[in-house]
Amino acid sequence: MIYTPEHHELMASIRRFVSAEIDPFVDEWEAAEIFPAHEVFRKMGQLGFLGITKPEAYGGMGLDFSYALAAAEAIGYVKAQGVGMGIGVQANMATPALASFGSDELKREFLAPAIAGEVVCSIGVSEQGAGSDVSSLKTRARRDGDDYVISGSKMWITNGTQADWICLLCNTSDGPSHKNKSLIIVPLKDAAGRRAKGIEVQKIKKFGMWSSDTAQIFFDEVRVPVRHRIGEEGMGFIYQMKQFQEERLDGAARRLASIELIEETADYLRQRVAFGKPLLDNQFIQYKLAELKTEIEALRGLIYMATHAFVQGQDVTELASMAKLKAGRLGRDVADWCMQFQGGMGYTWDNRVSRAYRDYRLGSIGGGADEVMLMVIARKMGLMDPAA
Ligand SMILES: Cc1cc2nc3c(=O)[nH]c(=O)nc-3n(C[C@H](O)[C@H](O)[C@H](O)COP(=O)(O)OP(=O)(O)OC[C@H]3O[C@@H](n4cnc5c(N)ncnc54)[C@H](O)[C@@H]3O)c2cc1C
């Protein structure tokens, strides 16, 4: 896959938006442990950035996923990864299944405002007792006439304290764990913007990604109409696995911007003198930075290959999992080496490298841990019992 001038134009306009509307405020948002998603998304929605792949009928641009990937790559340059993650959830994690399998009525009610940036959305898969093993989740939607009545809780929900709705994966029957789940859109606020009945939200304090608000959300007999279900009952697990492909490519693409840390570190080392010469004159440092850049470019190749196949309509579960695995590990490596080479300055609190070190650590845990990616890849390679 090779980016066209249109891809580059989109990336340039997102980079301009990031420089003007996001980067000047990220230090403040990091300190506040939340970014104002409604404000940022409204501006992004007006520019069309939140509906790049979504149908034009609902306000989207109707472009193929390569453009969403280019956008994610550009968003990766935000100077605090928490904001990029919140945007990624809105654009490529909470909304793909709704766009692909939701009814027209559901898309008008929930997708169109998400694309316009009028509402903030979230994705609810993980639970306190079910993170890596999604199939074992316990949140349940019981049928009562034309409604579902939902009880349970979701853990680690990005955008969770400010989200207007959640795309919830929950059990809708007692059948086998891959066939008993559905995706349901659950409003988290009522028409007046207050917390919806039966919903309780508790904020979680984290090691990194501070500008992203993360929450545990409790559902106590929450009633939603059956028409809020995305697609067919019992297909939620399958829809979510498909939705994960976009999530993993989005997250991996955001990590490509770590190349900027290498450039900044090289600039710093050009100025910093030790033993009578700039630190950058040490061959060990030159080679290490060269090796990291080579790995980033190799990751770029893998991501673009996966995206090309995805755009052709292929199932890229294996390639997207490989990209997510590699991006998670490489992001950590880049941040760690750049901190090492910046020495004490790299270890200071407000340094961009120390923030990246904290933020990038999530890459090997969130959205499926490295070991889960390895499990998916091993399964696709036929190394595992498919039932395991
Ligand atoms: C900041 C943040 C934001 C998040 N945002 C969201 C969100 O918006 N929506 C959402 O649904 N979830 C979200 N998550 C949840 C995230 O996807 C889970 O944390 C992740 O899937 C891992 O689940 P867990 O934390 O329960 O780890 P566990 O399942 O308890 O696993 C712990 C560790 O065990 C190891 N492990 C797991 N399985 C295996 C195995 N088969 N073989 C070997 N080792 C294994 C891994 O190293 C793993 O890290 C978020 C998490 C964080 C921290």
The ligand as a Gaussian input file, in Angstrom:
#p B3LYP/6-31G(d) Opt

LIG

0 1
 C       -5.652000       2.341000      30.110000
 C       -6.512000       1.218000      29.631000
 C       -7.531000       1.473000      28.733000
 C       -8.367000       0.422000      28.314000
 N       -9.457000       0.702000      27.525000
 C      -10.391000      -0.277000      27.316000
 C      -11.643000       0.031000      26.718000
 O      -11.905000       1.176000      26.317000
 N      -12.536000      -0.956000      26.582000
 C      -12.299000      -2.247000      26.994000
 O      -13.163000      -3.110000      26.840000
 N      -11.119000      -2.565000      27.577000
 C      -10.170000      -1.616000      27.751000
 N       -8.977000      -1.922000      28.369000
 C       -8.764000      -3.286000      28.850000
 C       -7.637000      -4.030000      28.141000
 O       -8.020000      -4.404000      26.858000
 C       -7.263000      -5.200000      29.065000
 O       -6.542000      -4.634000      30.150000
 C       -6.432000      -6.237000      28.366000
 O       -7.200000      -6.942000      27.422000
 C       -5.819000      -7.253000      29.366000
 O       -6.792000      -7.740000      30.220000
 P       -6.532000      -7.737000      31.819000
 O       -6.058000      -6.393000      32.181000
 O       -7.756000      -8.239000      32.476000
 O       -5.342000      -8.730000      32.017000
 P       -5.450000     -10.293000      32.413000
 O       -6.428000     -10.966000      31.536000
 O       -5.637000     -10.386000      33.876000
 O       -3.998000     -10.779000      32.032000
 C       -2.854000     -10.358000      32.781000
 C       -1.613000     -10.711000      32.003000
 O       -1.525000     -12.124000      31.877000
 C       -0.849000     -12.456000      30.689000
 N       -1.678000     -13.391000      29.898000
 C       -3.000000     -13.294000      29.635000
 N       -3.411000     -14.349000      28.885000
 C       -2.325000     -15.131000      28.677000
 C       -2.089000     -16.344000      27.981000
 N       -3.068000     -16.976000      27.334000
 N       -0.828000     -16.847000      27.964000
 C        0.174000     -16.221000      28.619000
 N        0.016000     -15.059000      29.279000
 C       -1.218000     -14.520000      29.322000
 C       -0.589000     -11.148000      29.934000
 O        0.733000     -10.744000      30.154000
 C       -1.562000     -10.185000      30.580000
 O       -1.093000      -8.833000      30.526000
 C       -8.105000      -0.898000      28.748000
 C       -7.046000      -1.156000      29.641000
 C       -6.277000      -0.117000      30.092000
 C       -5.204000      -0.431000      31.100000

